[in-house]
Amino acid sequence: MENVNSQIARIFARIADSLEILDENSFKINAYRKASRNISSMPESLDEFDGEKELSTIPGVGKDLSKKIIEHRLTGKIAYYEEIKKQVPDELAELLEIRGIGPKFLRALVQAFGVRDIESLKKTIGNPDIFEVDGIGRKKIEQISRSIEVFEGGKKRMRLTEAHPLATLIKEEIKGFPEVLKAQLAGSLRRMRETVANIDIIASADNGAEVVEQFTSLGFVKEVLRKTENGARILTQTGVRTDLLVVEPRTYACALQNFTGSRSHNARIREIAAEKGFESDLMGIRNGTEYFSSEEEIYESLGLDYIPPELREDRGEIEAASTGELPALLAIEDLRGDLHAHSTWSDGASTIHQMADKAASLGYEYIAITDHSPSSRIARGLSVKKLWQKKEEVEKINAEGGGIRLLMGSEVDILPDGSLDYPDEVLRELDFVVASVHGSFSMEEDEMTKRICGALENPNVDALGHPTGRLIGQRDPYKVDIDAVIETAKNHGKALEVNSSYKRLDLKDTHARKAVEAGVKIIVSTDAHRTEHLERIIFGVGTARRGWVKKTDVVNTYSLSELLKWLASHDS
């Protein structure tokens, strides 16, 4: 459920893309793009601006666009946007989400081949005549073909980071029904998988039919696909399939366990239950006619330690639970700070003060403000001169004693040759350095591996940011030998990041597990660009938990004094 800034920014960006596809006036295109960027990055809500005059004070938003914002506020629509969509329908405009396809290239495909949607695009990509389009070679076509696969895979499943907030809102609505005693997310969402097909919710109540009736009458329901006395499947206004199962209170724990684990995990659990003389039905495992009162009791009765939802994938957790070797997984409460965050000094939307205040409200001891380095021009990377100016502000805020320690940091670009975007004498003056790849993604595996490992060997680097560069459903990871990266990080005492950003979740779970098993430290951070992004830490923690990561594996569970000691110890 988008906030108003995100809605307007998305609409204006879509108008700009559509106008470019239509080969309209470049001044008009740029005006919409600028307004979109500024609105998406501003900390204030558009709802705080009363009328056209106040809205016009927003950089890039003049009289015409102010009127459109007011129109959307009053009607929920913008007539001009609806007209544009008739010429550039959503199924055409969404092709711009495919890596390698920009507005100009898409316009050429529309004009030459009549491309209108993903199916016509796939046919065109296979047409030999496409090579007659200027700038199109075999390598670009191969890249676009692979990007189409990624795009279609992403369309079939939602990112966890998009589905979870919506699912949580729906769950809280259900918990508010008078008849509902308990409600919980189930399925892939509860296991915190990086993508999910739909939202599953289990609720307990004595009167299931009444709960179902209330559920299917909620305002976000677009269509009721199926309805029974104890469940319903609906489609939300945003097109997300949501399944609700209402069970009797006595079967709730068994149903929750049964509808949380992966298919293979549940099959193994049922085998063990059968061996011990328990029975199973659609609600899960039972002891004769009696159901278990908690998930903990279920696993205990099977001779297993309690298996947290994130681990229920049949990846060795059952064996570990049978021998008392399950790890004590990282919890959000274990974190003492965030070591990757941005501010208005580069491409962030919140000031350092605002980021510090938010971090303090989360109970953190410290936050590293790691703005971009010069090569990240699109992210307004800092020159050395600006870096020192930022350092002065950090020191000033620290001197004020606001209850949280700011660490002066940088997310420094790893250049194609493995060198870093600031000289060593600059990096040595920083409290925390996270090195990241932000360009030249198409390097061969040996080159990319050498590039990243070279950066990790630099004594001034503390951690590797979003180590594989993937964007879930949008961009594949670059080719890199992750085992070699883990080995280099281990040899030089560097940390690897589990990035909580909504498209990244990078390292992914299996790589995080491989890293900690090798003895490599992890940072779980948000890559926050505004204050509310700091709350996305839940997704990084969920990914880390899926990777069997413990509190002791994570650098930002350290107290400030422990962190400073660790920073002084590695590769110094």
Secondary structure, DSSP 4 states (H G I P E B T S, - for coil): ---HHHHHHHHHHHHHHHHHHTT--HHHHHHHHHHHHHHHH-SS-GGG--SHHHHTTSTT--HHHHHHHHHHHHHS--HHHHHHHHHS-HHHHGGGGSTT--HHHHHHHHHHH---SHHHHHHHHT-GGGGGSTT--HHHHHHHHHHHHHHHHHHHSEEHHHHHHHHHHHHHHHHTSTTEEEEEEEHHHHTT-SEESSEEEEEEES-HHHHHHHHHTSTTEEEEEEEETTEEEEEETTS-EEEEEEE-GGGHHHHHHHTTS-HHHHHHHHHHHHHTT-EEETTEEEETTEEPSSHHHHHHHTT-----GGGTTSSSHHHHHHTT----B--GGG--EEEEE--TTTT-SS-HHHHHHHHHHTT-SEEEEEEEPTT-GGGTPPPHHHHHHHHHHHHHHHHHT-SSEEEEEEEEEB-TTS-BSS-HHHHTT-SEEEEE--S-TT--HHHHHHHHHHHHTSTT--EESSTT--BTTTBPPPP--HHHHHHHHHHHT-EEEEE--TTT-BS-HHHHHHHHHTT--EEEE--BSSGGGGGGHHHHHHHHHHTT-BGGGBGGGS-HHHHHHHHHHTT-
